[in-house]
Amino acid sequence: MEKMRLIRFIYRIFKNIYKLLVPKFIRKYTDSKILLFLNLLREIKFKSTGQKYRLVKNIKDLDIKYKLFESIKNRTSVLNTQTLLNKEGNFSYINSVENPVLDINLYLFKDITVLGGTDALINKTKIYHQELLAMDEHHDLKQHDIFFFDKKNKKNIFLHSTKIRKLDDERNVYISLLKEHSLNYYHWMTEIMPRAIFTCQTLKYDNTKMVKGKKIVFLIDEHIPKQCLEALTFCIDLPFTTEVVYKNELLTCNNLIYCSPFWQSLDNTTGNIPKHEEFFLDMYALKLVHDAIQNKYSQIDSEKKEPKRKIYLQRKPTQMRSIINYQKVENFMIEESFEILDTSNLSFIEQVKLFSEAKIVIGASGATFTNLLYMQNNTVAINFYPSHPATNHGIFQPLADVSGVKLIHYKTIPVDDKSLHSNFMVDLNIIQNILKDLDI
């Protein structure tokens, strides 16, 4: 026990000292070696104090009974042509591509365990996690403080659980909306919401005794932003309540409904050129969300107004991918009659209204561009990106495709081309020329 405490203590102290006290210009040259050492400490900590599970390749390998409500297989999705504008002001194009996406499976389990902050399913000493199975060595582990595993052999998963709990009220059916990155507005709307909408649409037509007449309880991760919960309430017609699952918490549920991921969402920030199979959004999933929101919003605003607003999305200098000459950019936008707005404090409905009234939206790449889903057909958006080989322009393109938005990916002047999340400069001459060409 004393040895475990010592390991935890060394790991925690070393990590905090490195993060807080070592200057960035030094870390720039020592990061790789330091990270190797931190990973070694993390491995020792997890293997000494964590629980070991065997990663299985299929849900059926969990050796637990389940009912398959719905299954849609052999699916593909399309990413439309992407319009790129480089830092010299020249246009180029990435051709449209069709790529396979994941099968959709909707399960009902009588007795299974979920893990807060993750998409994992656990039964006894076995764990299933589609994303971990798909990861390669260069992919980032989203929950390194929950999981540890060898990306090469993928046999054993070590994890820490801070809480153990059980939900076994037979009057309820629990629907898992747990997922890595679920606190991020983009991932909530593109990954979580499609699963919630699809699940509830399926349940409307299911007469299974295990579900019929039961109360719906959505399992959600702690600290979900209010805008995400507002979106859930706005789109789901069936009555429901929510149950917060804490990070690292092992929660065993009776009558758990689990919808598999619709598309692959792997993180790649190491400098590798992204591959389609790593991060390829599903148009079917996006249309589920788009249509649900449009149908409900039309009941609130029956008169669809012509989009006229010109919106510039303000980005704080303290955020990643911030604009170095942000003050000049904002002054320029004001001169061009743009509204300078920060959407972080807007409610979900306020964001839907704002973007549905927008003729053009401009700003630095970030989760707020998820709101492209609510823009009207034939409107325009210009997204600022740092120029980097690992930049994936397919992150927001499918959302623009669903809404019929012309999206321009402006590859700006980065401060550090080694980082995918580098701060950058915006060439206002280029932006001015684009606005003239667009006649906006």
N, C-alpha and C positions, 0 to 999 in steps of 0.2 A: 504494500500500500504506500509506504514512504517513497519507494522508487517511482511509482506512478505519479505521485504528487510532485516529485522533483522534476520529472520529465515535463509535466504540464507547466510547471513554474518556469523552467528554462525556455521552453518554446514561447510562452506568452511574453516574458520579459524581453527576449531577443527580438521578437517581431515588433513589439511596440517601440523599442529603442531605435531599431533600424528605420522604421516608418517616420518617427517623429523627429529624430535628431540628426540623421545623416543627410547632408545637403543634396539637392537634386543633381547638381553637376557631378558629384562623386558617385551617386547611385547609378547614373547613366553608364558608367564604366564598370560597375561592380554588380549590377542587378542579376546577371545570369548566374554568377557564382553564389551570390547571397540566396537567390531563389532555390538553387540546388540544395544549399544547406538547410533552408527553411523546409523544403520538401522532405528532406531526410528526417528532421525533427518531427514534422507532421506525421510521417510514416511510423516513426517510433512511438509517438503519442497514441495514434489510433490503434496500432497493433497491441500496445500495452494496456490500453484502457477501454478500447472500443469493443463492439460486438461484431462477430464475423458472420457473414451470410454468403451463401453461394448464389451467384448471378445466373439465372436460367434464361434460356433463349426464347421461350414461349410462355404465355400465361398458363397453358395447360400443364406445363412442367412444375407449376407451384403445388400440384397435387391437391387441388381444392375444387369442390363442386361449384359449378356456375351455370347460369342460363344465358344464352346468347340471344339478345333481343333483336339485334339488327346487324347486318354485315354488308359492307359495300367494298368490293375488291377490284383489283386491276384498274386503278384510277390514274389519270394523268391530269396535269394542269398546264396552262399556257402563260408565259410571260411575254408581253408585247414588246415591240421595239423600244429601246431606251435611247433618249436624246441626251447626249453629253455635250457640255460646253467647257472647254479647257481654259486654263489660266491665261492663255494667249488670246482668248476670244473666238476660237474656232470650234465649229460643231463637228461631232462625229456620232456614229450610231452603232448600237449593239443590236444585232438581229433578234427577232422574236424566236423563242425557243419553247418547245414542249418537253416536259419532264415528268417521270412517274412521281406520284405522291403516295403517302401511306394509306393502307387499307383503313377503313373506318369500322370499328367493332364496338358494340354497346353491350356490356355485360351486367349481370346481376349476381352478386356473391352473397351467400348467406352469412359468412363469417370470415372476414379478412382484415388485414391490418394495413393502414396507410401511414405515411411518414410526412409530418408537417414540413412545408417548404420544398417538397419534391413531388414527383410524379410516380413514386415507387409504390408497388404492391408487394406485401410481405405475407408469407405463411410459414410460421415456425422458423426454420433456418434458411429459407429460400427467399430470394428477392427477384422481382422482375422490374426492369426499368428500360424502356425502349431506347431512350436517349443514350444511356451509358453503353448499351450494346452497340450503338452506331458510332460512338466516338472513336477517333483515331488519335495518334500521339500528339498532333499539333492542335487539337481542339481544347478549348478552355473548359475546365470543370466549373460549373456554375455554383455549386455548393460545396466548396472545398472544406468548409468548416463543419459539414455534415458527413460527407463521404470521403473515403480514401480507397483507391483501387489502382491496380496496375493496368494501364491502358493496353499493354501488349497481350497479356494472357486473359484478362477479364474474368478470372475465375472467382475470386473472393472480393467481397465488398466489406469494408470496415466502416462502421458508423457509430456515432454517439447519440444516445437518446437521453434527453433530460427529463422526460415525462412519459408515463404509460397510463393509458386510459381506455375505457370501453364504453361504447354507445350501443345499447341493446334494447331500446324501446321498440316493441313490436308494432306500435302504432305509426312509426316513422319509416320512411325510406330515405337513405342518405345518398346524396349525389356528390361525388368528388370533383371539386374545382381546384384542387391543389396542383401546383406546378412551379418549377423553377422560373424565376423572373415574373411571377404572377403579380407582383407589386408594380410592375411597369405598365403604364397605360397602353402602350403599343402591344405588348405581349398579351395583356388581358383582352383587348379587343380582337386580336387576330388569332389567339390560341384558346383562351378560356371561353369567351363568349360563344364562338361557334359550337363548342361542345355542349354548353348549357342549352342553347337554342335547339340543337339537334336532339338532345336527350328529351327535352320537354315536348317537342313535336312528336317524337316516337311514343312517349308515354300517353299522349292524348288518345292514341288508337290501340293501346294495349289493355287487355282485359285480364292479365295474369293476376291470380289471387294474391300473389306475393307483393303486388304493387297497388292493386285496385283498392281505393278507399283510404290509403295511407297518406300521411302528411309528408310533404317534400321538405327536406332539410339540406341545403347546400353547405358542403364543407368548404370553408375558405381559409386561406392563410392569414395570419395576423398582420395587421397594419395595411390592409388593402385600402388604397385611396378612396375617398368618398365618391369621386367621379366614376370609379369602376363599379361600385355598388349601385350607384344611381343608374348606370347603364344596364345592369342586371335587372333591376326593378322595372325599368322602362320597357325592356324587350320581352320579359317572361310573363306570359298571360296567366299561368297557373299560380295559385297561392303558395307561398313558401316562406320558410324562415332560414336563418343562417346559423352555423355553428363554427366558431373560430378554432382552428387547429394551430397550436403553437409550433414554432420552428423546432425541429428535432423531435417533436412529440410522436410517439407511437400510439396510434389510435385504432383500436379494433372495433369494427362496425358489423352489426347484423343488418342485412338488407342494404348492401352498398351497391349503388349503380356507378359504373366506371365506363366512361367513353374514352377510347384510345385517341392519341394525338392525330390530327388531320394531316399534319405536314412536319417535315424535319426542321428543327431549329437548333443548330449547333453553332457555338461561338468559335470564331476564328479570328483572333487579333494578333497573331504572331508574325504577320507579314506574308503569309501564303496567299496566292491568288485564289479567291473563293471558287468553289465548285458548286454546281447547281444542286447536287444531292445534299449539300451541307445545309442549305438555307433556301428552300423553295416554297413560297407561300401557295396555299391552295385556293384557287378562285372560287370553288364551291363553298368553302368555309367563309370567305369574305362576302360572298353574295348572301349567305344566310344572315349575316350581321347587317349588311347594307339594306336588304329588303325588310328585315324586321324593324329597323330604325326608321326607314322611309315610310313604311305603312303606319307606324304609330305617330310619327311626327306630322304626317298629312292630316291626322285627326285633330291635332293641335293648331296647325297652320294650314287651313284648307286652301288658301289663296297662295299659290306658289309664285313668289315675287321674282322678278328678273334680277339676277345677281349684279350688283353695282359696286359693292364695297371693295376697297383696295386695302389689303391687310399686310402689315409687316410684323412678323413674329419676333418679339424681343427676346434676346438671349442674354442671361446674366454673365458678366465677365468671369465669375467664379466657376462657371460650369465647364465641363469638358467640351471640346470643339467650340470654344468661344471665339468671337471675332475680335482681333486685335484692334482694328480701327472702328470699333462698334459705334463710337460717338459720331464719327463722320458719316457712317452708313445710316444711322438714325436721322441725322440732320438732312441727308439727301432724300430719304424716304418722306420726311415731312414736307420738303419742297415739292415732291412729286404727288402730294395729297394722299399719302398712305396714312392709315391709322396705325399707331404704334401700340401693340397689345401684347400682354403676357397672359397666356391662357391658363397658367398653373392654378390661379385662384377662381377660375370660372367653373360653374357647375357643368355637368354633362349636357343638359339641355341648352345651356347658354353657348356651349361650344358647337353643338349641332346647329343652332340658329345662326351663329357667327359665320360658320363655313358655308352654310347653305345660301347665305346672302353675299358671299365673296365672289368678285369677278376675277381677282388675282390674289394669290397668297405668296409671300416671299419670306425666307428666313433660313437660319442654320438648321441643319439636319438634326432631328430629335423626335421624341415621342409625340410631340404636338402635331406632326405631320400625319399621324394616324387619322386626324380629322379630315383628310382628303376624302374619306368615305362619305362625307356628308355634303360635299360640293356638288354643284349642278353640272350637267353635261356641257362641254365646250368652254369650260373655264380654264384658268392657267395657274400653275404653281411653279415656283423656282426654288429649288432646294440647294443650299450651300453645303458642299462637302470638302474636307481636306483632301488633297491629292495624295493617294496612297494605293499601292497595288492590291491591298486586301479589301478596299472599299467595295461593298456589295450594293450596286445600284438597284438590285431587285427587291430591296427591303420595302420601299414605298411605291415602286412602279405598279405592282398588282392592285394596290388600293386606288391609285389613279385610274387604272384600267377599268375597274368595276364602276367607277363614277363617271367615266368619260372625260377625265381631266387631262389636259396637255401638261405633262410634267417635264421640266428641264432640270437636269442634274449638272449644276455648276461646280466644277472642280477647281477650287480656289488655290491660293498661294499658302502652303503650309509653313509653319514655323519649323517643324521637325518632321521630315518625311519618313522617319523611322516609326512613328506612332500613328496608328489608325485614328486615334482620338486627339490628334494635334490641334492646337489653336491655329488660326489662319487669318490671312488678310483678304479683304474683298476689293477687287478692282472696280471702282464705281463707274469708270468709263465703259466697261463691258456691260454693266447692268443698265446704264443709260441707253446704250445702243440697242439692247434687247427690248426695252420698253418702247423705243421708237419703232422698232420693227413690228412689235405686237400692236402698236397703235393704242396703247393703254395709258 
